[in-house]
Amino acid sequence: MTEAAALMARAEAVVRSCREAAGLALDPVADPNGTGLIGVERSPVTTSLGSLEAKRTTANPAFAALIVSLFHEAGVRRGDIVAVGASSSFPALIIATLAAARAAGVEPLVISSLGASEWGANVPGFGWLEMEECLRRAGLLGFVPVARSIGGEGDRGEDMDPAGRALLESRVRAGGLPLIDEPVLERNVAVRLAAYRRAAGARPIKAFVNIGGSWANMGTDAEILKVEPGLARGVFVPPPGRRGVIQAMAAAGIPVIHLLNVKGLCGRYGLAWDPRPLPAPGEGPLFRLAAARSRPATVLAAVYVLMMVVLFAFPRRRSL
């Protein structure tokens, strides 16, 4: 967990340096911790309303540690595959998930949507594509995306400025990755599931991580609002016409890690809300709780080792 948090902190420093090198100053009011991950209120690629405090909160490196813990709770182990549906509304949560995957030895299959809500990765010239390329050049969080979409309303940016939508579409097509551009929800979900399956090959997908509130991942059924943050249990599965990737994965028996309700995540897992400054990797109640949970196992292991030492140091005499 501490390794994942440290990796996320390094990734944030790299993103901040790239943003400054591009001549895009950080806003000390919106981003008092200087992460470089906080966008602007409105831009041509903005899709919807967003909470500035929630976006700042997710820059805490402890979120990467939390996701490592959630992987373990979901039964994901080293060498496994997880599918990731990532909205650029929460670039810090994307980085947290990738950092957790790298630290845990897990392979992420990522489909990202590029439109972003307020204060997300919506800075013209420095959205998620630029952040991703920056991290790739630095050798951090290496992964190959599966596909991309525009995101926003209808997963086609219908709530975005037309110029912003056209810019994102041209960027995706120039990058060579498949562009998911399907306006019918059921077919959109089917395209995404097929892309994950192709990328996974014969290996099973052990969990689905949803980041943000994209139309394709959430679906349109009102019950989605009741899905608990973090490792979601008992996800209601509506008919296919209202079903997003979250419910489709749950219907297939694949655990869902839901990263959207940031305040709910903080309350459930003991993370700080809008902290200033950001805690250092390894600090905070999440790490203390993990350490406390590991102590019984550590003590048992020590007792076992001591018993083996005693057993072999004082062999029983052969009976006459």
N, C-alpha and C positions, 0 to 999 in steps of 0.2 A: 504493500500500500504506500509506504513512504517512497519507494522507487518511482511509482507512478506519479505521485504528487511532485517529486523533484523533476521528473521529465516534463510534466505540464508546466512547471515554473520556467524551465529552460525554453520551452516552446513559446511561451508568452514573451520572454525576453527577445527571442528571435523575431517574432511578429512585430513587436514594438520597434525594433531596429529597422526592419524592412519598411515599416510605415513612415518612420522619420526619414529614411533614405529616399523615399519617394516624394519627400517634400510635403507630407500631409501631417500637419501638427496635431498633437493630442490636445483634447479639450480638458483642461484641469478641473472644470466644474463637472462635466459629465463623466469624466474618467479620472477621479482624484488619485487612484492607485497607479495611474500611468501604464495600463496594460496594453493599450493599442487595440484592444478587442471591442471597444465600445464605438458604435457607429454614430450616425447623426439622426436627428428626429425624422426628417423627410428627405428623400432623394428620388431620382427617377426609378430606382429599383426597390423602393419601399412598397410593401404589400398591405400592411395593416397596422393597427395600434400595437404598442409594446410597452412593457414596464422597464424603465431605466434602472430601477433598483434591482429588479430580477436579473437583468443582463450583467450588472456589476457583481451581483452575488455569485454568479456562475464562474467568474474568473478566479475564484478561490481554488488553489491547487488541490484542496481536500476533496473536490468533486472527482478527480481522477482516482483517488484512494477509495472513495465510496463506490465507484463503478467496479473496481477490482473486487471489493467485498460483495457487490451484487452479482458479479459473474460467479463467484464461488457459491453464493446462495442459490443461484439458478442451476448449478451443476455443471458449469462450464469449466473445463480444465485445460491445462497447457496442451497446445497442438490442436485445439478445437476451432471451429468456425462459428462466427456470429454474423448475422445480417444486421446492417445499420441503415435506418432511414433518417437522414440528417437534413434538417432545415437550417439554412444560413441565418435564421433569426437568432440562433444561439451558437455562434462560432466557438465560444469558450467550452460549451458542452461537447462539441465535436472534437475539439482538441483533448478534452478530458477523457472521452471515450477511446480515442486513438492512443493516448498515453497509457491508459489502463490496459488496452489490448496488447500493446508492445511489452509492458512490464510483466503481464501475465502469460505471455507467449501464445496469445490468441490471435487468429487471423480475422480481421474485419472485412466484410464485403459491404462496401458503402455505396448507396445511391443518395446523392445530395441534390436538394433543390436550392436554387441560387437567389431567388427573391428573398427579401428579409423584412421582418417587421421593424418598427421604429427601434433605433439604437442597436440593431443587430449588425450583420456584415453588409451594410448598405452604403458604405462610403464610395462614391464614384471613383473608380480606378484602384480601389483597395477593398474588394469584396472577398468572399470565401475563395474564389479561384486564385486570387493573388496571395492570400494567406497560405493556401495549400501549396502553391509553387514555392513560396518562401521557405516553408518547412521542409519541402522535398530537397531544395538546394542545400539546406543546412544538414541534411542527413537525419532529420528527426521524423518520427512517426511515419516511416515508409509504408505505403500501401498503394494499391492500384484501384481507383474507383471502378465500380461496375457500370454505372450509367449516371446520367444527370437529368434534371428537369428544370423548367423555369420556376415552378412553384407558384404560390399565390392562389388566387381564386381559379378553380377548375384545373389546377396544376399547369396553367398556361399563362399565368400573369395577367389575368383579365382585370385585376384590380390595380395594376401597375401603370405607370406612364408608358404609352406606346413606344417611345424612343428607348426607354430603359429595357422594355421587354425585347425589342429588336436587337439591342446590344448584347444582352445575355444569350439570346438564341444564336447569334453569329459567333459568340465566343465559344459556346458549347460545340457547335458544328466544326469550328476550326480546330478544336482540341481532339477531334476524332473519336470521342466516346459516344455511345448511343444516346440520343435525346428522346426521352419519354414525352410524347406529345399527344396523349390520348384523353379526350374530354369526357368520356363516359367512365364513371368510377369503377364499375365492375371490370371493364376491360383494362383500365389503367392498373388496377391491382394485379390482374392476371399477368400483365407485361412485367411488372416488378417482381412478382414471385418467380416467373420464368427466368428472369435475369439472375436472380439470386441462385436458382437451381443450376443454371449453366455454369456460373462461376464456382459453385461448390463442387460440381462434378459428382462423384460417388460418395463424397463425404457428407454426413448429416449436418444440418444447421442446428446448433445447440441452444441459441437464444436469438431474440430479435430486440434490438435497442432502438427505441423511437426517440428522436431528439426534436423537440418543438411540436408545433401543431399543424403540420401540413394536411391538406385535404385528402391526399391519397393515402397517407398513413393512418389518419384518424377515422376516415369514413364520415358519414353524415347522420348516423343514428345518435340521438340525444344521450343514450346510455354511455357513450364514450366519455362524457364529462364525469362519470362516477368511477372511472378507472383510477385506482390508487397510484400515487407517485412512487417511483422506485420499482421493486419487483412486484408486478401486478398479479393479484390472485383473483380467480373467478371472473375473468373478462367475459362480459355478455357478448354473444355472437349473433348479430342481426342477420336478416336475409342478405344474399350476395349484393343486391342493388344498393344497400346502405353500408356495406362492409368495407373497412379500410384494411391496410396491411396488418395493423395491430390485431384485429379480430380474426383475420385469415390465419395468421401465425398461431394465435391462441386455439383456433379450431383444429389446427394440425398438431396440437399438443406441444408446441414450442414455447418455452417461457418468454414472457415479455417484460423488458425493463423500460419503464415509461419515464422519460425525462422532459417534463413540461411544466408541471405545477411546482415552481421553484420554492415558493414559500412552504408548500406541503412537504417537499423533499427535505428542506431544512428542519422542519418540525419533527418529521418522522425519524431522521437520522442524526440529529444533533449538530447541524452545521450552522454557522453564523449567518445572519441576514445582513447583507450590505456592509461587510466589515471594512474598516479603515484603520490601519493598513491591512492588507491581506495577510493571513497567518502564514508563517513559514511552513514548508513541507514537514510533516510529522507533528505539528502542533494542533491541539484542539481535542475536544471530547471524543471525536470519532476514532482517533488514534489511541487514546487512553482506553476506550472501551475494547478495541481490538486487542490491545496488549493484555488487558485483564482477562479476556476470553482465552487467550493463548497460554496463560500461566498454568492452569491445571494440566494441560497436555505436556507442558515443559517439565513440570514437577514429576508427573508420571514417568516421563522418559528418563529423567535423572534417577528416579528410584529403580527403574528397570535396569539401567546401566550398572548402578551400584550393586544390585542383586547378582548380576552376571559376574561382576568382578569378584565378589565374595565367593560365589559358587566355584569359580575356576581357580581361585587362589587357595581354597581350602577343600580339595577333593576328598570325598568320603573314602575311608579305608575299605579295602576289599574285605568282605566278610570271610571268616575262616570256616 
